[in-house]
Amino acid sequence: MRRLATRVLVVGGGPVGTTLAMDLAWRGIDVIVAELRHRGEPPSVKCNHVAARTMEIFRRLGIARRVRDAGLPHDHANDVAFRTTTTGIEFARIKIPCRRDRFAVTDGPDGWWPTPEPPHRINQLFLEPVLVECASAMPRLSYMHRMKVLGFSQTDEGVTAEAQDLESGETLLIGCEYLVGCDGPSSEIRRQIDARFNGDAMIGRTQSTYIRAPSLTRMMQAEPAWSTQSLNPRRSANMFAVDGHETWLIHNYLRPDETFDSVDRDGCIRLILGVGPNFEYQVLTQEDWIGRRMIADRFRDRRVFICGDAAHIWVPFAGFGMNAGIADAMNLSWMLAGVLHGWAAPTILDAHEAERWPITEQVSHYAMNTAQSLARARAEVPDNIEMDAGVRERFGRTVHDLNVPQYCCGGLNFGYFYDRSPIIAYDGETAPPYTMYDFTPSTVPGCRTPHVWLGDGRSLYDAMGGGFTLLRFDRSIDVENLAGAAATRGLPLTILDVDARHEHKLLLSRPDQHVAWRGDEMPDDPLRLIDVIRGAAIPARPSAGIA
Ligand SMILES: Cc1cc2nc3c(=O)[nH]c(=O)nc-3n(C[C@H](O)[C@H](O)[C@H](O)COP(=O)(O)OP(=O)(O)OC[C@H]3O[C@@H](n4cnc5c(N)ncnc54)[C@H](O)[C@@H]3O)c2cc1C
């Protein structure tokens, strides 16, 4: 039997697995991605939005421009429009700048965000090929298509996965030090680590249809939008522009008393679009799915982890399924790299679940609550909405205000913080609360390191190193002791002088751009601080089974 060896095996080359693999390779770790699909085989048409925080990660990986160059055409509106039907009367609109104007127009509801990378509209259909192409070009990353991972066994020393080449039928063994299951909602890896999905098994039924309709844009009474919500008493739905020309994804949210079999798919689509029986369109794909809120009760068994939809699924409101999965992956990636490079203690890996599980739980509730409040609004569409302009204006304000938090979810992008982590040196100050929409940038340990533009015009994030970065806001402070302690443990540390006034003179930012520590003077025991942030202060659990 053929044997391969790598340091990390990523099972599943969806957006989460591919980004994880890229980040590991970027950090100098050899990685194999095993993916069922053929090279170039598109995923199903799902996520339509890359969050700003994800774009920041793509920027660090050097692929933000590639991603931004794909997606909706540069002048296609990124707005969310509310209409009586797709071709009916428009009564409200959330204005979001198109790709061409994204960096220049800052007066929209997400224009105030302190980020070098605003969000981007691109369907997963177009995003994944860009990610796979960029990943395949990385020297330390090997992408194996048509490779199905069947199972694995693990010891204290490593993991051996059994995989099958779906083209030749050949079975092979892949030895690795860590395995990460990014194998989606039906994850086999989740099953094999004996993790269980808990949560809400039924939030609502959605009938999704991906259509081609070349004449639809011409029939619209207003400029096409990225998301067009049809709201009328007969049938309400949401439709996303996919290629910006002739393809759309329609989500028909069924009422609680409806089942997939009890509704007429074509009849509903015509009601949603506001078109008659002679209107021609082609169904490209269709999917009937039940919205759930499920989180695995563990993200790890010793050397094996799960990330992304393998670890959690929820209704795709607030655009945070894929984006939350990528955030998981980025939290795990630097810790794994630290262990494999030898500067982090293996016990650091306990911090991954401690940090991500509470955030995952919280985001899942935000998404579910949004789904439920929008379902209530759909059930309350006024009967006379098509007849009465005043009714439309009032209802338009309601749905506009309900939707801004999910489509401009600054809190989910930038506000979340890790407040129960064993590898963060807290200082007693509580991080500012955040909502789905709102947040306050903060340097409280655990928060995302606030972004600023440096005096020379660079983004702070571009100037920070790939490891830890000590931001020094007062050059008179001698930081040699901390630099020396980091060197003693081999921990990668960049010192970056920032010529700006700041509430604290020193801020230590982690490789994932979250604050690990801050202060006005050197810590009393720099080596102790370094040991905390590299996970060496976490007591080893005998059952962890990691070397
Ligand atoms: C209708 C809809 C709309 C959505 N909209 C949004 C949105 O706007 N924003 C957002 O953030 N998210 C959205 N999502 C969610 C998003 O699509 C998922 O969260 C995302 O695809 C998860 O990525 P993943 O890489 O974890 O899993 P997947 O995309 O499911 O990828 C898993 C991969 O693993 C491979 N695989 C599985 N088993 C094996 C195996 N044994 N061996 C090898 N390979 C294997 C599969 O082929 C697949 O490529 C939406 C989802 C749906 C259904």
The ligand as an SDF file (V2000), in Angstrom:
LIG
                    3D

 53 58  0  0  0  0  0  0  0  0999 V2000
  -27.8570   28.3200    0.8610 C   0  0  0  0  0  0  0  0  0  0  0  0
  -26.6290   28.6500    1.6460 C   0  0  0  0  0  0  0  0  0  0  0  0
  -26.1750   29.9650    1.7100 C   0  0  0  0  0  0  0  0  0  0  0  0
  -25.0370   30.2760    2.4630 C   0  0  0  0  0  0  0  0  0  0  0  0
  -24.6050   31.5850    2.5470 N   0  0  0  0  0  0  0  0  0  0  0  0
  -23.5390   31.8880    3.3050 C   0  0  0  0  0  0  0  0  0  0  0  0
  -23.0660   33.2230    3.4410 C   0  0  0  0  0  0  0  0  0  0  0  0
  -23.6180   34.1600    2.8700 O   0  0  0  0  0  0  0  0  0  0  0  0
  -21.9750   33.4550    4.2300 N   0  0  0  0  0  0  0  0  0  0  0  0
  -21.3140   32.4360    4.8480 C   0  0  0  0  0  0  0  0  0  0  0  0
  -20.3140   32.7080    5.5300 O   0  0  0  0  0  0  0  0  0  0  0  0
  -21.7210   31.1660    4.7270 N   0  0  0  0  0  0  0  0  0  0  0  0
  -22.8140   30.8700    3.9810 C   0  0  0  0  0  0  0  0  0  0  0  0
  -23.2330   29.5810    3.8670 N   0  0  0  0  0  0  0  0  0  0  0  0
  -22.5010   28.5450    4.5780 C   0  0  0  0  0  0  0  0  0  0  0  0
  -21.2520   28.1090    3.8200 C   0  0  0  0  0  0  0  0  0  0  0  0
  -21.5790   27.7120    2.5230 O   0  0  0  0  0  0  0  0  0  0  0  0
  -20.5920   26.9720    4.5810 C   0  0  0  0  0  0  0  0  0  0  0  0
  -20.4520   27.3780    5.9280 O   0  0  0  0  0  0  0  0  0  0  0  0
  -19.2150   26.6480    3.9950 C   0  0  0  0  0  0  0  0  0  0  0  0
  -19.3010   26.0070    2.7490 O   0  0  0  0  0  0  0  0  0  0  0  0
  -18.4610   25.7250    4.9530 C   0  0  0  0  0  0  0  0  0  0  0  0
  -17.2030   25.4630    4.4250 O   0  0  0  0  0  0  0  0  0  0  0  0
  -16.4110   24.1650    4.8430 P   0  0  0  0  0  0  0  0  0  0  0  0
  -15.1330   24.2330    4.0940 O   0  0  0  0  0  0  0  0  0  0  0  0
  -16.4070   24.0170    6.3130 O   0  0  0  0  0  0  0  0  0  0  0  0
  -17.3140   22.9530    4.3350 O   0  0  0  0  0  0  0  0  0  0  0  0
  -17.7790   22.5500    2.8340 P   0  0  0  0  0  0  0  0  0  0  0  0
  -17.9200   23.7660    1.9940 O   0  0  0  0  0  0  0  0  0  0  0  0
  -18.9390   21.6850    3.0320 O   0  0  0  0  0  0  0  0  0  0  0  0
  -16.5360   21.7510    2.3020 O   0  0  0  0  0  0  0  0  0  0  0  0
  -16.2480   20.4480    2.7620 C   0  0  0  0  0  0  0  0  0  0  0  0
  -15.3960   19.7600    1.7280 C   0  0  0  0  0  0  0  0  0  0  0  0
  -14.9830   18.4990    2.2420 O   0  0  0  0  0  0  0  0  0  0  0  0
  -15.0150   17.5600    1.1870 C   0  0  0  0  0  0  0  0  0  0  0  0
  -15.1160   16.2350    1.8360 N   0  0  0  0  0  0  0  0  0  0  0  0
  -16.1470   15.7480    2.5540 C   0  0  0  0  0  0  0  0  0  0  0  0
  -15.8600   14.5290    3.0270 N   0  0  0  0  0  0  0  0  0  0  0  0
  -14.6120   14.2280    2.6130 C   0  0  0  0  0  0  0  0  0  0  0  0
  -13.7560   13.1000    2.7750 C   0  0  0  0  0  0  0  0  0  0  0  0
  -14.1320   12.0380    3.4820 N   0  0  0  0  0  0  0  0  0  0  0  0
  -12.5340   13.1210    2.1970 N   0  0  0  0  0  0  0  0  0  0  0  0
  -12.1330   14.2050    1.4780 C   0  0  0  0  0  0  0  0  0  0  0  0
  -12.9140   15.2900    1.2910 N   0  0  0  0  0  0  0  0  0  0  0  0
  -14.1310   15.3180    1.8600 C   0  0  0  0  0  0  0  0  0  0  0  0
  -16.2170   17.9690    0.3590 C   0  0  0  0  0  0  0  0  0  0  0  0
  -16.1110   17.4960   -0.9670 O   0  0  0  0  0  0  0  0  0  0  0  0
  -16.1500   19.4860    0.4420 C   0  0  0  0  0  0  0  0  0  0  0  0
  -15.4320   20.0570   -0.6210 O   0  0  0  0  0  0  0  0  0  0  0  0
  -24.3580   29.2430    3.1210 C   0  0  0  0  0  0  0  0  0  0  0  0
  -24.8090   27.9190    3.0400 C   0  0  0  0  0  0  0  0  0  0  0  0
  -25.9290   27.6260    2.3290 C   0  0  0  0  0  0  0  0  0  0  0  0
  -26.4250   26.1940    2.2750 C   0  0  0  0  0  0  0  0  0  0  0  0
  1  2  1  0
  2  3  1  0
  2 52  2  0
  3  4  2  0
  4  5  1  0
  4 50  1  0
  5  6  2  0
  6  7  1  0
  6 13  1  0
  7  8  2  0
  7  9  1  0
  9 10  1  0
 10 11  2  0
 10 12  1  0
 12 13  2  0
 13 14  1  0
 14 15  1  0
 14 50  1  0
 15 16  1  0
 16 17  1  0
 16 18  1  0
 18 19  1  0
 18 20  1  0
 20 21  1  0
 20 22  1  0
 22 23  1  0
 23 24  1  0
 24 25  2  0
 24 26  1  0
 24 27  1  0
 27 28  1  0
 28 29  2  0
 28 30  1  0
 28 31  1  0
 31 32  1  0
 32 33  1  0
 33 34  1  0
 33 48  1  0
 34 35  1  0
 35 36  1  0
 35 46  1  0
 36 37  1  0
 36 45  1  0
 37 38  2  0
 38 39  1  0
 39 40  1  0
 39 45  2  0
 40 41  1  0
 40 42  2  0
 42 43  1  0
 43 44  2  0
 44 45  1  0
 46 47  1  0
 46 48  1  0
 48 49  1  0
 50 51  2  0
 51 52  1  0
 52 53  1  0
M  END
$$$$
